Amino acid sequence: MTHSMLLNHKIKYTPILLGLLIFTLMQCQSTSELKTGKEIYQAYCVNCHGVDGKLAAIGAIDLSRSGLSKEGRVEIIKNGRVTMMGFQDVLTSEQIDSVASYTFKLKEE
Protein backbone atom coordinates (compact mmCIF):
# COMPACT_ATOMS: atom_id res chain seq x y z
CA MET A 1 0.00 0.00 0.00
CA THR A 2 1.47 3.34 -1.02
CA HIS A 3 1.70 6.35 1.26
CA SER A 4 -1.06 8.18 -0.62
CA MET A 5 -3.32 5.13 -0.38
CA LEU A 6 -2.74 4.99 3.39
CA LEU A 7 -3.46 8.70 3.69
CA ASN A 8 -6.69 8.36 1.69
CA HIS A 9 -7.61 5.33 3.83
CA LYS A 10 -7.10 7.36 7.02
CA ILE A 11 -9.02 10.36 5.71
CA LYS A 12 -11.91 8.15 4.60
CA TYR A 13 -12.33 6.61 8.04
CA THR A 14 -11.52 9.64 10.22
CA PRO A 15 -15.17 10.66 10.87
CA ILE A 16 -16.08 7.06 11.71
CA LEU A 17 -13.12 6.72 14.05
CA LEU A 18 -13.91 9.98 15.80
CA GLY A 19 -17.49 8.87 16.32
CA LEU A 20 -16.37 5.53 17.73
CA LEU A 21 -13.85 7.25 19.98
CA ILE A 22 -16.47 9.62 21.38
CA PHE A 23 -18.90 6.72 21.88
CA THR A 24 -16.22 4.66 23.60
CA LEU A 25 -15.11 7.49 25.87
CA MET A 26 -18.72 8.18 26.84
CA GLN A 27 -19.05 4.58 28.02
CA CYS A 28 -16.29 5.03 30.58
CA GLN A 29 -16.79 7.15 33.64
CA SER A 30 -13.12 7.08 34.48
CA THR A 31 -10.17 5.12 33.14
CA SER A 32 -8.91 4.75 36.71
CA GLU A 33 -11.96 2.58 37.46
CA LEU A 34 -10.87 0.07 34.81
CA LYS A 35 -8.72 -2.49 36.57
CA THR A 36 -8.51 -5.64 34.46
CA GLY A 37 -7.42 -6.15 30.87
CA LYS A 38 -10.88 -7.51 30.10
CA GLU A 39 -12.59 -4.37 31.47
CA ILE A 40 -10.28 -2.14 29.47
CA TYR A 41 -10.77 -4.24 26.33
CA GLN A 42 -14.55 -4.10 26.73
CA ALA A 43 -14.46 -0.33 27.23
CA TYR A 44 -12.11 0.63 24.40
CA CYS A 45 -11.61 -2.23 21.95
CA VAL A 46 -14.83 -4.14 21.29
CA ASN A 47 -16.25 -1.54 18.89
CA CYS A 48 -13.59 -2.37 16.31
CA HIS A 49 -12.18 -5.75 17.40
CA GLY A 50 -15.39 -7.32 18.73
CA VAL A 51 -16.02 -9.19 21.98
CA ASP A 52 -14.14 -12.24 20.67
CA GLY A 53 -11.45 -10.27 18.80
CA LYS A 54 -12.78 -11.35 15.40
CA LEU A 55 -14.88 -8.35 14.31
CA ALA A 56 -12.08 -6.61 12.36
CA ALA A 57 -14.18 -3.48 11.73
CA ILE A 58 -12.80 -0.49 9.80
CA GLY A 59 -9.38 -2.00 9.30
CA ALA A 60 -8.90 -3.52 12.77
CA ILE A 61 -7.00 -6.80 12.78
CA ASP A 62 -8.56 -10.09 13.84
CA LEU A 63 -6.96 -10.52 17.27
CA SER A 64 -7.86 -14.20 17.39
CA ARG A 65 -5.38 -14.76 14.55
CA SER A 66 -2.73 -12.22 15.47
CA GLY A 67 0.83 -13.46 15.78
CA LEU A 68 2.09 -10.29 17.43
CA SER A 69 4.23 -10.60 20.54
CA LYS A 70 3.15 -8.91 23.75
CA GLU A 71 5.70 -6.18 23.11
CA GLY A 72 4.25 -5.63 19.64
CA ARG A 73 0.74 -5.40 21.04
CA VAL A 74 1.83 -2.94 23.74
CA GLU A 75 3.50 -0.78 21.07
CA ILE A 76 0.34 -0.67 18.94
CA ILE A 77 -1.92 0.01 21.92
CA LYS A 78 0.37 2.88 22.98
CA ASN A 79 0.96 4.47 19.59
CA GLY A 80 -1.84 3.22 17.35
CA ARG A 81 -1.59 1.80 13.86
CA VAL A 82 -3.27 2.74 10.56
CA THR A 83 -6.87 3.52 11.66
CA MET A 84 -6.38 2.74 15.37
CA MET A 85 -5.61 5.62 17.69
CA GLY A 86 -2.91 5.32 20.33
CA PHE A 87 -3.90 5.09 23.98
CA GLN A 88 -0.70 6.25 25.71
CA ASP A 89 -2.45 9.47 26.77
CA VAL A 90 -5.63 7.65 27.85
CA LEU A 91 -4.43 4.56 29.72
CA THR A 92 -1.61 4.02 32.19
CA SER A 93 1.33 1.77 31.30
CA GLU A 94 -0.10 -0.86 33.64
CA GLN A 95 -3.50 -0.73 31.93
CA ILE A 96 -1.90 -1.00 28.49
CA ASP A 97 0.14 -3.99 29.66
CA SER A 98 -2.99 -5.57 31.14
CA VAL A 99 -5.09 -5.21 27.98
CA ALA A 100 -2.20 -6.47 25.83
CA SER A 101 -2.03 -9.58 28.01
CA TYR A 102 -5.80 -10.02 27.83
CA THR A 103 -5.77 -10.06 24.02
CA PHE A 104 -3.89 -13.37 24.10
CA LYS A 105 -7.02 -14.94 25.61
CA LEU A 106 -8.77 -14.17 22.31
CA LYS A 107 -6.33 -16.30 20.34
CA GLU A 108 -7.90 -19.04 18.24
CA GLU A 109 -6.87 -22.49 19.32
N, C-alpha and C positions, 0 to 999 in steps of 0.2 A: 504494500500500500504506500503510495507516494505521500509526501508531506502535504500537498494540496488536498489530496483525498481525505487524509486524516483531519485536516482543518475543516473541510466541508462537512465531514461526519460529525465533528464536535459542534459546529454551528447549527447543524440540523437538529441535534438533540438537546441543545442548551435549554430551550424553554421547558422541555419535558423534564430534564434533570432538575431544573430549579423548582418546578412544581413538586417533584418527588422529594426533594430536599426539604422544602417548606412543610410538606405533609408529614415527613418523618420527624422533623424537629418538633412539630406540634404534638406528636404522640408522646414525647418525652417531657416530663416535668423538669427533670434535672438529670444531667449525665452522671452526677455523683451518686444518684440512687441506683444506677445500674451496676450490679456487682459481678454477675457471672458472664462468661462469654456468650452463653445462650441468650441472656437478657439483652445484651448489647446487640447481638446478631438480630434478634427479633425486632429491636427498636430501629436499627439503622440499615439492615441488609436485606430483609425479606422482600422489600418492594422490587428489587432488581434480581436478586439471586433466588428468591423463593424460600419457603419454609424448609424444604429438603435440599436446597442448594442447586436445584436443576432448572429453575425458571429461565435463566439466561435472558432476561429482558433488556432491551436497548443496549445491547453490546456486552452485557455482563457475562462472565464466563460461568460455565457449569462447574460449580465447586465439587460436585460428586465425582468429577473426572479429572480434577486438577492434579497435576504432578508437582506443583510448587512446594518448595521446602517451607518450613515455618518462617525462616528469615525472609524468604521471598514474599510470603503472605503479609508479614509485618510491614515490609517496605511498601507494598501496594496499599495497605490500609492507611499507612501514614501519609503517603504522597499521592495516592490516586494513580489511575492508569486509564488512558483513552477517555471514556465517558464517565468514569468513576471519580468522584471528588476525593481528596485526601482528608483524613480525619485527625491529623496531628494537632490541630487547633481546637478540636471538639472533644476528643477522648484523651485520657491520660495514657502514659506508656504502659501501665499495668493493664488498663482496659483493652488497649490495642493487642497486647500480648495474649490476653485472655480470649478475645474473639478470634484471633489467629489460631489459637489452640483448638477452640470449639469447631472451627471449620473442618478439621480433620475428622470429626464425628460424622460429617456429611458424605464422606468418601464412600463410593460404591464398592461393595465387596466383590 
